[in-house]
Amino acid sequence: MRYPEAPETILGLEEETLSRWIEEDLFRKTLRLNPEGENFVFFEGPPTANGRPGLHHIISRTIKDLVCRFRTMEGCRVTRIAGWDTHGLPVEIEAEKKLSISGKPEIENFGIERFNEVCRDSVFTYKDEWEKLSQRIGYWLDYEKPYVTFHNDYVESVWWILSQLAKKNLLYRGHKCVPYCPRCGTGLSSHEVAQGYRDIEDPSLYFLCPWLTEDGSIDAEGRNFLVWTTTPWTVPANSGLALNRDLDYVQVRKDDQMLVMAEKRVEAVLGDDIEILGRYKGSDLVGMRYARPLEIVDVGEYSNKGWFVVNEDFVSSEDGTGIVHLAPAFGSDDYAAGQKYGLPLLKPVKETGCFEDDLELVGGMFVKDADQVLIRALADTGNLFRHSKETHSYPHCWRCESPLIYMARESWFAATSNLRDEMVRGNERVNWVPTEIGQGRMGEWLKGNVDWALSRERYWGTPLPVWVCDQESEHIQWIGSFEELERRTGTLESDFDPHRPYIDELNWSCDLCGGTMRRSPEVIDAWFDSGAMPYAQWNYPFKNEKEFRDHFPADFICEGLDQTRGWFYSLMAIASMLGEEVPFKNVIVNGLILDSQGQKMSKSRGNAVDPWDAISSHGVDAIRWYLVTTSNPWVPKRYDDDAVREGSRRFLDTLLNTYKFFVLYANAEDWKPSEKVLEEVGQDNLLDAWIKSRLNSVTKEVRVELTAYQLTKAYRALGEFVSEDLSNWYVRRSRPRFWGNLNESDTQQAFQTLWDCLKRVCLLAAPVTPFVADWIFRGLVGSSAHLEGFPREKVEDCDESLEKEMEVARVLVSMGRSLREEVRIKVRQPLTRIIAVVPSDIKPRNAILKLVEEELNVKKVDFSSSRDGLFYLTAKPNYEVLGPRFGGKTESVATIIRELSSEEIEKHRDGESLSIDVDGERLQLEEGDFDVREEAHGELVLRSEEDYLVAIDPIIDEELRLEGWARELVNRIQRFRKDSGLLITDRIRIGLSGSEPVLQAAQEYREFICNETLAIEWEILSPADHDGKYDNVKIVGIDDFEIRIGLTRASASHSNPQ
């Protein structure tokens, strides 16, 4: 058989492989591969298809695909259902852009029906691009039957879930202060807010609230409560101050103003040398009245109901002044305190985020734009203490990027806080990768979980299936199915659309009072849609009950870090509220993709990388390999073209080059695998036995790590095996066995071993680099790697002692090469010996030592049982440490350190104290005062690392020198062969002339040179004799000598060197 030659580029290889997969419908074949296998359940987090996929989507899709391919190869049935998130603000914002409108008034003027049609039409704008990218990166998903969140079946299942929650009394309507996006005109849930924080510069405002007496007059002492805020726009709505009754407060004077504040904040806020004029316990100040700092909002009937000091435990002395300004309409803590103490709820802000038009000074202004106007107003009233700018983290809308404001509004909530303990316990049963995300970010989030604000005052979303009586608002009914809706409203049309505005038109008479039941107009949080996918993708409970139960919970999910407070949370919360078990067992959390400088990629920065550009530059497998192996998935990754190329070079290029090496010689020899040879492999050759054992160990390591979701560990181990063990050691050391080997059985074993190694490496690599692995595997065996089982370790291949001995040998080789570089002696120059000290229980056998001798080009390896006698210790003073310690005595100390004996240094290194006498004073030397150096005895040059020591004898006698020149000559001839375009099988004739010392070496090592270069004719000539006799002539340098080489392809009649 002939093995196919690899395409010239990885891109070409991938495109050829992808075409073959499509032609074969290979993905479908893998879905049918394990009909009796155990289910491995994977949930796909739904992307929004009205935005283009980016480079950051490749990492999570690589991880998902890798795990699913691995589990399929392990014999599991893996269902890979695609999904689309099609509701919510992302879609609405794109529709607004398309229609050149903005905001709710313009949407309603345009018409909800027409607007939602535009939304529906736009949800799949980039669907083809998403599917094309998934296909190109090898991410296998079933796009033929995806779940789609706007489809009727999906909506109906979401309605059912909500109705079940209502039956459990977990849904309620409440008036709370919620994060609110004025541009989008709707509240957000706490987990949505958590995704949109960014650092911005805001005012840092210290203002005064004048102390009032019991009769409401200004305090005779002129005392003021000093208050701090970063939201000046909320000051007009102030109706209370909060402090902590257990803190200590003081009265101080600053710039002729009498201030009251927390004692611990005085120095931070006012500076040093502030005289304390009075002291209060926080409890002493509770109930004290104060004057409104700004009086631009009409308080009407509330004039006597607020503006006093209350106690709240959330107040601390960590920042601010220890006194917190309360505006109950614009903060969750403020709102709760206002409800507790009956503080007025002043709300001079419209839904647009602008002040009421008739308000003094700031009427009609957007609240954040009014800050400076209000600060000037405080100054005019004498209530401004000081202000500046401060950078702090502030929540923004995660979709439109507008700053959020906290505003008291009526919303529908899910009482997730009732299930806080259940969710915390459930989360502890999840295998989070990494663990710290589950225990930290997710765990802490769940411990502080608040009720989920479900409703959105928007248009394109799953309508909230609750109808409220227009006569009595406490009469409500949750609808849990279309059939139930039909029973209430009559037969639904065959093309019934459950979205707005059609659903808003369906009403019925109230069972309790005769009023009309009208749907509450909100839609639900799109995160609830995505969190419902385990049930709604099957239209459960209306259909597919068995399929749902077979696919719940998920064995594995994977998304970015931001999803801890997004999809991960919504999955967990919905399952907990339904009384289901934890909805996922294993989670891999992936980090951000950064640019090469470590900056977050964004279009505005101009540093975003188009995924298609990356693919055309490197190929998919190179990107997948880099993303998996450069660092653990959860670590933010710098996308660097050079680093991607280097990773590809070390693994993919090495693997392909090893395959090309195999093909070159296997085709030349017309070799094919044989069961008989397979049974005999490794019986005679130590390298074969070793590489089989190493591959066996790596197979076990990769399987164990992949099973534990430690993907980086798994594939770093495989990468190291391919580059170092297989290519750089086994193939390089075995190269002579593949061609011109007189031992035919040994050649057959070498081919069989390499074929087997390549085959297994491809199977191990198939989940992470599916294109290259499949192409090579097909080249070797003719079928797809993705239809094979994942390799398992073979007990009969294990030889732990052989692996340890070879590891010792390779350490000795590495250290020996470093020593050669240190003394500048090339490896081609033979040396007499090395002396080695190795771990006491591991001494390589003679056959392995022969490899060390050949690798280091030494005549023998001698072992020493200890380091004693090979070197002595010297001390080099560390002036950077000594100078500050000893000052003027430094040079005297340094001199004594240089004169320390080897024995003194050894004892000091072992932990014994060491003191010296300087000018009659006894001084103690400490660690770091000097550096310890190991100096070899005699002519030896040595290096030590942990339990190893290697010393070489660098002396070169005449015999060694001649052999070195002979080896250099072989090197020059071989390079000349290649440059001359000769094939590896070509025999040659050689003529040499030039410097006598090198010619002498050539004569002495003639047989060696002929064997190495496939020379069958050999002549020593004068320079003139080369002319016209050889097809190729070249002058080369060896040390300080010149040699002229004549080279030509030999005719078939020549057979022996002359």
N, C-alpha and C positions, 0 to 999 in steps of 0.2 A: 504493500500500500504506500501511497505518497501522502505526506502530511502537507496541508495547505500553508503557503507562506502568508505571514501576517500582512495586512494592509499597511501602507506607508505611514499613515497617521492614525492616532487613536480616534479622531473624529470620523475618519472613513470607516474604521472598524465598528464604531458605535452605530453609525447610520446603516451599515450593512446588517448589523445584528438586529436593529429595530425593525427594519423592513422584513426580516425573516420572522420575527415575533408576530408582527401584524399578519403576515401571510399564513402563518401556522395557527393563529389565534391562540397563542401560547398561554396567555393569561387565563382564558377559559379552561384550558387543559389543566392548569394548576388548581383551579377551583373544584374540578372533578377528580382531583388526584387521590384524595383520601376519604372516600365515602364512608368508611367505617371508623375513621379517626376521631379522636376526642375534639370537641369544639374548642377553638381558641377565639374568644370574642374580642373584637376590636371595634371601638367607636371612633368614627371620623368626626372631628369638630368641624362644623360647617363654615366655610368661608363665604364672604359676600361677593357675588360674581359681577357686581356693577363697578368693581375696581380692579385694576390690573394686578396680577400676581407680581411679587417682587423677589429679590434674591433671598430675603429673610424667610420666605415660604419654603425654600429648598431644604433648609436644615430640618424643620419638623417633618417634612414629607420624606426626607431621606431616612430619618430615624423610624418613622412609622413603617415605611416600606421594608427596611432592614429587618425589623422585628417580625413583621408578617411573613416575609420570605423565609426567615429562619424557622418560624413555627410550622410553616407549610412543609419545609424540608424535614422537620422533625416528625412529620406524620399527622399533624393536626389538620382539621377542617377550619379554614380561616375565611370568614365572610367579610368582604371588603366593600361595604355599601357607601357610596359617595353621598354627600349631602350639600344642600345650598341654603344659606341663611338669606332670606329674601324680604324680610320685613324691617321696619324701623327707620330711625333717623338717617343712617347712611344712604338708604335708597331715596328717602325724601329730599335730602340735601342735593343729591345728584339731579333729581327731577326739577328742583327749584332752579338749579344752574341751567338746565336744558331749556326751561321755559323763561329764563331771565326774570324770575320773580324771587321775592325773599320775604319770609315771615308769614305768620298765620293769616293776617288780614288779606294779603295778596293771594294766598292759596284759596281762601274762602270766596274771594271775589272771582277767582278763576273757576271755582267749582270743585267740590270734593270728588265728584264722580269722574270728571275729566282728569283731575290731578292724579287720582289713584290709577287710572288707566295708563298714564305716563309712567307711574311707578312700576306697574306690572310689566309694561313693555321694556323697562330699562333694567330689570333685575338680572337679566342674562346677557347684558351688553358684552361682557368679556368672557362669557361661558366657554366659547370655543378656545380662547387663548389659555384659560385655566386648564382645559382638558388637553390641549396641545402640549403645554408645558409639563403636565403630569406624565403624559405619554413619553415625552422626550427625556425626562429625568428618570424614567423607569419606575415611576410610582404607579403601581397597579391598583386601580380602583374600579368598581363597577359603576360606570356612568350610565348604563342602560336603564337602571331602575333606581335612581337616586331618591332620597327623601328631600322634599322641597317644602319649606315652612309655610308658603302661602297656599299650597294645595288643600283642597277641601278636607281630604282624609286627615291630613296633619292637623288642620285647625280643629277638627272635631275631637281629636284625641286630646288636644290642649284644653278644650272646653271641658272634657270629661275630668281631666286632672283638677281643674279649678273647682268643678262641682264637688269633687271628693274632698277637697280642702275645705270648702264651705260647710260640708256636712260635719267635718271635724272641728268646726268653729275656729278655723285658722285664718279666715279672711274677714276683714272689717274695713269700714270706712272711717277715716279719722282726719282731724285737723292738726297737722304737725308742721314743724319747720323742716322743709326738705331742700336739698340742693336743687337749684332751679336754673335752667338755661334760658335767659331772656330772648336770645335769638331764635331758639327752637320753640320757645313757649311751652316748656313742659318740665316737670320734675324728673330727677334721676335717682336711681337706687344708690345705696352706699357703695356697692361693689363697682358700679359704673364710675362713681366719683374717684375711687381709688386708682383708676387707670389714667386720670387726666391731670395729675399734679405737674406743675412746672414752676421753676424759679422765676419770679418777676420782682420788679422794684415797685414798692408801694410806700405811701406815707407812713411814718412812725410818729404818731401824734400823742403828745402828753397834754391833757386839758384839765381844767379846774371845774369842780362842782361845789359852789359855795355852801358852807354849812349854814343850816337854818335852826333857829330856836324853836321851842314848842309852839309859840304863837305864829310862826311862819316868817319872822323877821330875820334879817341878816345877822349872823353871829357877831357879837361885839368885838371878839378877838380877831375877827377876819379870817377864821380858819377855812381851808378848802380841802376837799378830798382830791388828791392827785390821781388821775385815771389815765391809762394808756390804751390805745387801740391802733390797729392798722387799717381800719375801715371808717374813715371820717364820715362817709356818706350815711352811716347808721346813727350818727349822733343826734340828728333831729328826732329820731324815733326812740330815744332813750327814755326809760321810765323806771329805772332802778339801778342800784349799785350793789355788787356782791363782794363780800370778803369772807375770810375764813375765821371763825370764832376762836380757833386755837392758835392763831398766829399773833405775834406781838407787833403792835403798831406804834408809831411815834409821831409827835408833832415837832416840826422843824421849821426854821426860817431860811429862805433862799431868795435872794434878789427882792427883799422887802415883801415877800409873799409867805403867808403862813400855810404850811402844807401838812397833810396827814397821809401817811403811807406806811407800808410794811417796813419794819426796822431792817430786815435783811436786804432790802432793795435800796437803801439810802445811798450807800457808797457807789453802787453800780449806776444809779440814775443821777445823783447829785454831785458825786465826787467826794474828796476827803474833807476833813475839818468842818463837818457840819455839826452845829450844836443842837443837841436834843433838848427841847423845851418841855416836853410832856410825853407820857407813856400811856398806852391803852392796851387792853386785851381786846382781841377781835370781838369777843362777846359784849364788851362795853359799848361798842359802836353800832351793834345791830339795832335797827329801829330808828336811828338818827335820820332826820330829814335834810334834804338839800335842795338848792334851786336848780331848775333846768338849765343846762349849759347853753342850749340854743332854743329859742321859743319861736320857731317858724312854722310849726305844725299845730293846728287848732286841736286842743284836747277835749273841748266841750265838756261832756258830763263826767269825764275822768279826772278833772282838775284836782280832786282831793283823794284820789285812789292810788297814787304812786309816788315816785321820787323819794324813796327811803332806802335805807341800807338793809340788805338781807344776808343771811349766812348760806354759803354753798361750799360743799366739800371740794368741788373741782378747782377752787381758787387756791393758788400756791404762791410761794415766794421765789419761784424759779425764774420768772421773767416779769416784765411789766412793773407795776407798783404794788402788787398784792391787793389791788382793788379793781374789779372788773365792771365795765360798763355793760348794762343789760338793755338790749333792744329786742323784746320778745318776738317781734315779727320777723327778725332776721338772724336767728341763730338757734340751733337745737337746744343747747344748754340754756340760752336766754329764754326760749319758749317754755321749757320745763319749769324754770324758776318763776316765770310770769304766771303760769298756771297755778303753781304752788302758793304764791303769795298774792294773787289777784292783781298783778300789775297791768296797767293799760296796754292794749295791743295796738300800737300806732303803726299804720301801714300806709305811708304816703307815696308808695311806689306802685306803678302799673305793671301789668304782665309783661310789658316790653322792656322792663328794667329801667324805665325812665320815671322821674318824679312826676307827680300829678301836675297838670299844666298850670293850675292856679296857685301853686305853692310859691311863697316868697323866695326870692333869690335864685332858686334852682329849678323852678317849674319847667317841665318838659326836657330837662337834661338827663342823659344817661348817668346812672348813679356813680360809676367810676370816674366820669368826667367832671363830677361836681365836687370832688375832694378839695381842690384848691380854693374854690369859692367858699366852702364851708369853713375851711381853716381861716380864711380872712375874716369871716363873720365871727368866729370865736375870738379872734384878735380884737375885733371892734367892740365886743362885749366885755373884754378884759378876762376872758376865760381861756385864753391860749397860754400854755406854759412854754412849750417849745415843740418844734416839729422838724423832721428830717426825712430822708429816704432810706429805706431798708429793704434788702433782698430777702425774700422768704418764699416758701413753697405755697402756691395757691392753686386751688382746684379749677380746672377748665373743662369745658364740654369735650368729652373724648372723641366726638365726631366732628363738630363744627369748630372747635378750638376757641370758642368764646369763653370769657371768664364767667364762672358761675356765681350766683348769689344765693344765700340761704334765705328762704322766704316761707312764711307760714301759709300753707295751702291745704285744701281738702284733697285727700288722695285715698286710693284703695291700697290696703296693706296686707301682706301675708305675715302672720305672727311667727316668724322664724326664730325670734328670741325665746319662744316657749320651748324650742327644741335644741337650744344651745348645747346642753350637756350631751344629748344624743349625737349631735353632729361632731362634737369634740371626741367622743368615744369612738365613733365610726371612723373618723379621720386617723385615729391612732392605729386602726387595723389596716390602713392602706400602706403599701410599700412605696414610699416616695423616693424618687431618685433625682436629686440627693435627699437624704433623710432630713437635713436641716430645713429644707423648704417646707416639708410637712409639719415638723415640730415648730418651726419659727414662723415664717410668713403666713402659711395657711392656718396653722394651729392657733396663733395669736389672733388672727382675723376672726376665726370662729368663736374664740372666747369672748371677743368684743362684739359679736354679731348683734345687729339691731334689726328690727322688723323691716321686711323688704317692701319698699314702695313700688307696687306693681303697675299702677296705672300711668298712662302717658296721654297727655291732652293733644294727641296728634291724629293722623289720618290713615296712613298705610301701615297696618299692623293687624295682629289677631284681635278682633273686637272683644272687649271685656264682656263675657256672657252673663251679665247681671242686669235684670230689669227691676226698676224702682217705681213704686206707685207715685203718681203725681199729686195725690191727695194726702198721703201719709208716707213720709220718706223711710219709716221703719219697716214698711212692707216691701220686702225685696225677694227676688227669686233668681237663683242661679240655674242656668240651663246647661245640661251636661251632654247633649247629643242633638243631632239634627232631627231625629225622630221625636224627641221630647219637644223641640221647637215646633214641629209640625202639629203635634197634639194641641199646642197653644194657639197657633196662628192659622192652621189649615194647611193644605197640601203645598209643599214647596215646589217651585218650578224645577224642571229637569236640569236646567243650567243655573241652579241656585248658586249665588255668590255670597258667602258669609261676611264679606268685607263691607266697610262703609262705602257709600251711604245707604246701600240697599238694606243692610241689617237694621239700620236706624229706623226704618219705616215700618218694622214689624212690632205691633203692639197688641195688647189684649186687656180684658177687664180684670181688675184686682179681685182675687177670691175673697179678700177680707173686708173690703169696704166699697167696692164698686167703682173705684177710681180707675185710671188707665195706667197700665204697666208700660213704661217706656225704658228703652235701654239706656243705661248710663253711658255717655258718649265716648268714653275713653277707649284706647287700645292698650294692650299690655306690653310690658317691657320685652323687647326682642330677646333679651337674655333668657327670659322664661321660655320662649320658643325653642332656643337652642338647647336649654337644659331638659326639655321634654323629649328630645330625640330618641332616647331608648324605648319609649312607648309609642310615640307618634310615627316613627319610621315604619312601624308595623300596623298603624291605625288601630292599635290596642286601646280598649278591650273589645272593639267591634269586630275585629278580624284577627287572624294569625296569633291566637293565644299561645299555641305551642311554640311558634317561632320566637315570640317575645320571651317566653320562659327559657328557651334554649339559648337566648342571646342576652341574658341579664343575670348577673352584672357583667361588665366588661372585664376581661382579663388585663387589658392594656389600653391606655390612652396616652397621648403625647401632644402638648401644645407649649406655647411660650410662657415665660414667667408671669406675664400680665394676666394669664387666665386663671391664676390662683384666686383672683377676685372677680373672675368673669365666668367662663364656661365651667371650670372645675367646681366653683361654688354653686352655680345654678344646678348642676347635676346633683350635687350633694344635698342641697336644700330641698329640691323637689322630691327626691327619693325619701329623705327623712320625713317630710310632711305626709307622704303617701304611706309611710310605715313599711317601706321596702328596705332591703338590706343596702349596705354601702354600694353605690352604683359602679365603682371601679376598684380593682384590686392592686394594680400597678400603674404608676404614673412616672414618665420621664419628662422633666421640665427642661426646655431648651432656652438658652440665653439669647441675647441680641446679636445681630451681625453688625460689626462696626467697620469703619473704613480702616485703611492701613495705618492711620495715625491714632486710632483708638477713639475716633469721634463717631457719634451716632449718625447713621446714614439718613439723609433727607433730601428731597428735591430742592428745598430752599437753600440748603448748604451747597448744592451742586456736587455732592460726593456720593450720590446714590449710584449703584452699579446695576445696569439692566441685566436680568438673568440670562437673556439670550446672548448678550455680548460675552458674558462670562463663559457660557457653554461653547460659543464659537472660538473662544481663546484657548480653552483648556480641555473641553470635553466634559461630559457629565461625571464619569467615574472619578476623574481627578478631583472635581469639586466635592463629590460625596466622600471620597477618601479623606480629603483635607478636613472637612467639617466634622467627621467622626473621630479622626485620630489626632488632630492638632491640640485638642483639650477636651475635657469632659463636656457633654452636651449643655449643661447648665451654666458653663462659664462663658461670658461674652467673648466673641471671636472677632479678631481683626481679619478682614478679608484683604489679603495681600497677594497680588498676582505672582510675585516671586516665591512666596511660601507655598502657594498651590502648585507651582511648577516643580519646586523642590520635592514636595510630597509625592507628586506624580512620578518624578524621576526615580526616587528611591524605591517605590513599590511597583507601580504599573510598568514603567520602563524596564525595571529589573526583571519582573515576571515575564514580560514580552520578550526581552533579550534572552532569557533562559529558554523560553519556548523556541525562539529562532535558532539558538545553539543546538537544541535537541533536533529540530527539523533539518538543519544543515547536515548533520552527521547521520541521522536516521534515514533520510532520503538517499544519502550517498551510499549507505550500507544496505538500503532496501530492508530496513528493520521493521518488524511488526511484533506486537506483544504476543507472548506465548504463555499458556497456562503452565507448561512444564517449567519454563524459566522462572515464572512467578513463584513457584513453589521453592525454587532453589536460591532465590535472591537473598543476599545477606549472609549466606552460609560461609563464604570464603573471604569476602572483602570487608575489612573493618569499617571503611567509610560508608558502605552500603548499610551495614548494621546500625551504624551511628545515626545516619540521616533518617532511617526508618524510626529509630527510637525517639529522636528529637521531634520528628513530625507527629509521632504518637503523643508525645507530651504536649506539644502545641495544640493538637486536636482536642485533647482533654481540656486544656486551659481555655481555648476559645469557646467550647461548648459550655463550660461552667460559668464563664463570665457573661456570655450572651443570655444564659438562663437566668442569671442574676441581674440582667439589664445593665451590666457594666460594659457598654459597647466599646468605649475607648480602650479599656484594658485589653479586651479581646483582640481588637484589630491592631493595636500596637504590638502585641505578641506575634501576630501573624506577619506583620510588616517586618519585624526584626528577624523572624525566621527566614523570610524570602530573601532579604538583602544580605544578611550576614551568614546564616547557616547554609541555605541552599546555594545561593549564587557565589558568595565570596569565599566559601570554604569548600562545600561539597563539589560543586561544578568545577571550580578552579583547580582543586586538588585532583579531581578525577579526569580532567581534560584529556590526558594522554590515553586513557582507556577507551575513548570513543573512536579513535582513528589510528590505524597503523599498529594496533595492539596485536602481538603474536598470540596472546591468550584469548582465543575466540570466546570461551565460556565467560571470561571476565568482561569482555566487551558486551556480551548479551546481558549479563547481570547489570552492568552500568546503565544500559539503555532502559532495561525494565525498571530499575530503581528510579531513574529520573522521570520516566513516563508516569509511574505510580505517584511520585511526589507532585508532579505538575497537576495531575488529575485531582488529587486530594486537595491541593492548595486552591484550585479553582472552585471546588465545592465549598471549602471554608470561606472563600472570598465572595461567593455568589450573592449573599445577601447585601453586601456593602458596595461591591463594584460589579453589578450584574451584567454589564455589557462585555467587558474584557474577560471576565471569568467564563461567561457562556461561550464567547467566541473561541477561546483557547480550548475549553473542554470539548466543544464540537470538533475542533481540529484534531484532538487526540482520539476521541471515541466515536464521533459521528452523531451524538445526540445532545440534547440540552441539559445543562447542569441543573436547571430549575425544575426538572422532572425527576431529579435524583433525591435520595435521602441525604441528610446531613451526616458527615462522617462521624464515626465513633471510634474511640481508642481501642486498640487491640492489645490484649495482655501479652500475647506472644511476641509482639514487637518491642516490648519494654525492656530496656537494659539500662537501669539507672546508674550502675557503676561505670559503664562505658560513657555515658553522657557526662558524668562528673570528671572522668579522666580527660575527655576531650576538652572540657571547659578549662581544666588546668593547662592543657597544652596550648590552647588559644590565648590564655592570659600570658603565658610565657612568650608566645610569639609576639603578642602586642607589645609587651615590655621590651623584648629583645629588639624589635624594630625601632622603638623609641631610642634605645641606647645607640643603635647604629646611626640614627639621625644625629644624635648628640655628638658622636665622634666623627661624623661625616664619612662613613664607610658604606658604600652602596651594598644592597643585598646580593648583587651578583658577585661580589668579592667574598670568597670563602674565608672563614675564620676557624681557628682551632677548636674552640669550645665555648659553651656558656656554663656557668655554675648557677644552680637554682635551689631556692628554698621554697617549699610549697606546704600547704596545710598538711599536717602530720599524717592524716588518715587517707590521703589521696596521692598516690604516685603512679603516673601513667605507665601502662605496659609498653614493652619495647617497640611494638608496631606503631604506637602513637608517638613515641619519642622519635621514631624515624621521620614522622611528619614534621615534628618541631625542627629536627636537624635540616630537613629539606627547605622548610619555610625560612629559617634564619640563615641557611647556607653555612652551617657549622659542622665540624667533623664529629662532635659528640656533645651530649648533655650530661654534665655531672651534677649529682644532687648532694647537698650538704644537709645534715640533720639539724643544724642550727646556724644562726647568723654569725656566731662568734668566729673571729678570725678573718672574716671577709671584709669588715670595715671597722672604722673607729669613728667616734663622734667629735665634732667641733662645734663651738658656739660663736655665733655672730651677733655682736651687740645691736640692740634695737634702739637707736638714738631717739626716735620719736617718743618712746616710753621713758627712757632713762633721763633725758633732759629735764622734763618737768619734775621728776622725782628727786634727782640728785644735784641739780644745779651745777655749781662750780666743781663738784667732784665727779661729774659725768665721765670725763676722759679717763680718770684713774679707775673708775668702776669698769669702763669698757676694756681697758687693758687687762685687768684681772679676769674678766669674762673670756677674753680671747685665750688666756692661758689655762683655763679650766681643763682638767683631764677628762678623757673619755669616760672613765668610771664615775667621776663626779656628775657629769652631765647625764649619764644613764640613770643614776640614783634619783637625780632631780626630776627626770622625765617620768620615773616610776612613782613619784609623789613625795619623796623625801625632801625635807627642808634643806636649803643651801644658803649659807651665810658667808660673807667675805669680810676681810679686814682692810679698811681704807683709812689711812692716817690715824691708826689707833682706835678707830670706831668700827664696831661690829654692825654690819648691814645685812639685812635679809633680802635675798633675791626672790623675785616673784615670777609667776608665769607671765610671759610676754616681754620680759626684760631682754631676752635674747632668742634668736632663732637657732634651732638645732639642725646641723647638717651631717649627713652620713658620707664619710670619705673612704674610698676603697683602699685597701692595702696594695702596694706594688703598682703594677701596670693595669690592674683591673678597673673597669668602669661599671658602676652598679646603679640600680634603681630599685626602690622598694615601694610596695603598695599593700597595705593591710597585712595579710598573712603571706604575701609573696615577696621574694627578693630574687632579682636576676642580675648576674654580673657577667660581662663579656671580657674576653682577652683580646685586645685590639691589635696585638703584634702580628704582622703579615710577613712570613718568610718567602723565599723565592718560589717555592713550589706552589704556595697559596696564590701568589701574585699571578703566575702563569695560568692557573685554573680560572682566576678572575677574568683575565683578558680573553680566555676562550669563551667564557659565558657572555662577555660583552660582545664578542664577535657574533655569537649565535643571535643575540638580540638585534644587531645591526642587519644581519642577513634576513631574519624573519620580517623585519620592517620593510626591507628592500623588496622582498617577495610580494608583500601586500601592495606596496606602491607600484610595483610592476604589473599588477593586475593578474597575478597567477592564482589559480584555484588551490584550495587546500589539498587537493589530491595530486597536484602536479609534482613530478620529480624534477630535479634541477641539476645543472652542471655549474660548478663554481670555480673561478680563478681568483687567486689572491696575490697581491704584491704590496710592497710598502715597507714599513719599519720592521726591522729584524726581530726585536723582542716579541712583538705580537705574532709574527710569522712563526717564531719558535713555539709559542703557546699553541698556535693552530696545528702545527705538526704533532705536538705531543698529545693533543686532545682531538685528533682528527676523527676518530670513530664517534666520539660524543657529538661533535659538530654535525657530522653527516646524518646521524640518527635524528637529531633535533630538527634539522632543516630539510629532510628528505633529499639530500644530495647524493647522487649516485656516481658523480665524477668530480674529481678534486685535483687542482693543480696549484703549485706555487710558481709564479711567473715573474718576469721582469715587467716593469710598467709598460714597455712598448709592446709586449706580447698580448696585451688585452685588445689592441686595436683590431676591430673587425671580427674578433673571435666570439664575442658575447653580445647578445641582444641588448643587454642593459649593463651599464658601467657606472659606478658611483664611488666617490671618495668619502670616507667616513672618518671621524675622529674617535680614538679610544685613549683616554687619559691624554698624554701629550704626544701621542703618535698618530700618524695617518696611515690608513689602509685603503687600497683601491680594490673594490669588489667587482668582479665580472660575473654575471648571472644570466643563464638562459634556460628555457624549458628543455628537458632532456627528451630524446627520442625514445620510443617504446623499446628499442633494442638494447638500451643500456639497463643493466640490472645491478651492478656492483660498483662500489667506489674504486677508482683506479689509483 
